[in-house]
Amino acid sequence: MDEGRGVVAFSQSSERRSDGRPTIGELVSTLSEKLSQLIRDEIRLAKAELAEKAKQAAIGIGLFAVAGFLAFFAFATLVAMAVLALANAVAPWLAALIVAVVLLLIAAVLGMVGKRALEQGSPPMPTKAQESIKADVAAVKEGLS
């Protein structure tokens, strides 16, 4: 292909066609504009969807916090009831001490179980996702060669 033909072909494709249909250049330009608009609209939709989901999550977190707050006071009331019930059998100070020791033992056991669970989750790296990405990269490299 000589350079003269390339220039002529380009100048002909930028002119309006005699039958009124758009040229390839106009079609590519329109496609580019429409694609850009589509991407902007998709981003706008994603932002709106994320905002709605964030709002719902905030409401859920708030309700969960209130539930935890009320559960804390319900538990404190149950502890007081246990102390008062035990105070009928032993001295009140001893009843409070017994309940406190039982609660500390429960806290120690839960703390050790929680520590073990944290150790099993370390390091906090998404190893499955990393392996998947490595496999994808290897597949792409294999496809290119």
C-alpha positions as CSV (number, residue, x, y, z in Angstrom):
1,M,0.0,0.0,0.0
2,D,1.6,3.3,-1.0
3,E,1.3,6.4,1.2
4,G,-0.7,8.3,-1.3
5,R,-3.6,5.8,-1.2
6,G,-3.6,5.9,2.6
7,V,-4.1,9.7,2.6
8,V,-6.7,9.6,-0.1
9,A,-8.6,6.8,1.7
10,F,-8.5,8.8,5.0
11,S,-9.8,12.0,3.3
12,Q,-12.6,10.1,1.6
13,S,-13.6,8.4,4.9
14,S,-13.9,11.7,6.7
15,E,-16.3,13.2,4.1
16,R,-20.0,12.7,4.3
17,R,-21.2,9.8,2.2
18,S,-23.5,10.5,-0.7
19,D,-26.2,8.2,0.5
20,G,-26.6,10.0,3.9
21,R,-25.3,7.1,6.0
22,P,-22.6,8.0,8.5
23,T,-19.0,7.3,7.7
24,I,-16.8,4.8,9.6
25,G,-15.1,7.8,11.4
26,E,-18.5,9.1,12.5
27,L,-19.5,5.6,13.6
28,V,-16.3,5.2,15.6
29,S,-16.7,8.6,17.2
30,T,-20.4,7.9,18.1
31,L,-19.3,4.5,19.5
32,S,-16.6,6.2,21.6
33,E,-19.1,8.8,23.0
34,K,-21.8,6.2,23.7
35,L,-19.2,3.9,25.4
36,S,-18.0,6.8,27.6
37,Q,-21.5,7.7,28.5
38,L,-22.3,4.1,29.3
39,I,-19.3,3.8,31.6
40,R,-20.2,7.0,33.4
41,D,-23.8,5.8,33.8
42,E,-22.6,2.5,35.2
43,I,-20.3,4.2,37.6
44,R,-23.1,6.5,38.7
45,L,-25.4,3.5,39.2
46,A,-22.7,1.7,41.2
47,K,-22.2,4.7,43.4
48,A,-25.9,5.0,44.1
49,E,-26.2,1.3,44.8
50,L,-23.2,1.5,47.2
51,A,-24.7,4.5,48.9
52,E,-28.0,2.6,49.5
53,K,-26.2,-0.4,50.8
54,A,-24.1,1.7,53.1
55,K,-27.2,3.3,54.4
56,Q,-28.8,0.0,55.1
57,A,-25.6,-1.3,56.7
58,A,-25.4,1.8,59.0
59,I,-29.0,1.2,60.1
60,G,-28.2,-2.5,60.8
61,I,-25.0,-1.6,62.7
62,G,-26.9,1.0,64.8
63,L,-29.7,-1.5,65.7
64,F,-27.1,-4.2,66.5
65,A,-25.3,-1.7,68.8
66,V,-28.5,-0.9,70.6
67,A,-29.2,-4.6,71.0
68,G,-25.7,-5.2,72.4
69,F,-26.1,-2.3,74.8
70,L,-29.4,-3.7,76.1
71,A,-28.0,-7.2,76.3
72,F,-25.1,-5.9,78.4
73,F,-27.6,-4.5,81.0
74,A,-29.7,-7.6,80.9
75,F,-26.6,-9.6,81.6
76,A,-25.6,-7.3,84.5
77,T,-29.1,-7.7,85.9
78,L,-28.8,-11.5,85.7
79,V,-25.4,-11.3,87.5
80,A,-27.0,-9.2,90.3
81,M,-29.8,-11.7,90.5
82,A,-27.3,-14.5,90.9
83,V,-25.5,-12.6,93.7
84,L,-28.8,-12.0,95.5
85,A,-29.9,-15.6,95.1
86,L,-26.6,-16.9,96.4
87,A,-26.7,-14.4,99.3
88,N,-29.6,-16.4,100.7
89,A,-27.2,-19.3,101.3
90,V,-23.9,-17.6,102.2
91,A,-22.8,-14.1,103.3
92,P,-23.5,-11.4,100.7
93,W,-19.8,-10.6,100.2
94,L,-19.0,-14.3,99.6
95,A,-21.9,-14.5,97.1
96,A,-20.5,-11.6,95.1
97,L,-17.0,-13.1,95.3
98,I,-18.2,-16.5,94.0
99,V,-20.1,-15.0,91.1
100,A,-17.1,-12.8,90.2
101,V,-14.7,-15.8,90.2
102,V,-17.1,-17.8,88.0
103,L,-17.4,-14.9,85.6
104,L,-13.6,-14.5,85.5
105,L,-13.1,-18.2,84.8
106,I,-15.6,-18.0,81.9
107,A,-13.8,-14.9,80.6
108,A,-10.4,-16.7,80.8
109,V,-11.7,-19.7,78.8
110,L,-13.3,-17.5,76.2
111,G,-10.1,-15.5,75.9
112,M,-8.0,-18.6,75.3
113,V,-10.4,-19.9,72.7
114,G,-10.4,-16.5,71.0
115,K,-6.6,-16.3,71.0
116,R,-6.5,-19.8,69.4
117,A,-9.0,-18.7,66.8
118,L,-6.9,-15.6,66.0
119,E,-3.7,-17.6,65.7
120,Q,-5.4,-19.9,63.2
121,G,-6.4,-16.9,61.1
122,S,-2.9,-15.4,60.9
123,P,-1.5,-14.0,58.8
124,P,-4.6,-12.2,57.5
125,M,-3.7,-12.6,53.9
126,P,-6.2,-13.7,51.2
127,T,-4.2,-16.8,50.2
128,K,-7.0,-18.3,48.1
129,A,-7.4,-15.1,46.2
130,Q,-3.6,-14.8,45.7
131,E,-3.5,-18.4,44.3
132,S,-6.4,-17.6,42.0
133,I,-4.7,-14.5,40.6
134,K,-1.5,-16.4,40.1
135,A,-3.4,-19.1,38.2
136,D,-5.1,-16.4,36.0
137,V,-1.8,-14.7,35.2
138,A,-0.2,-18.1,34.3
139,A,-3.2,-18.9,32.1
140,V,-2.9,-15.6,30.3
141,K,0.9,-16.0,29.9
142,E,0.3,-19.5,28.5
143,G,-2.3,-18.2,26.1
144,L,0.1,-15.5,24.8
145,S,2.9,-17.9,24.1
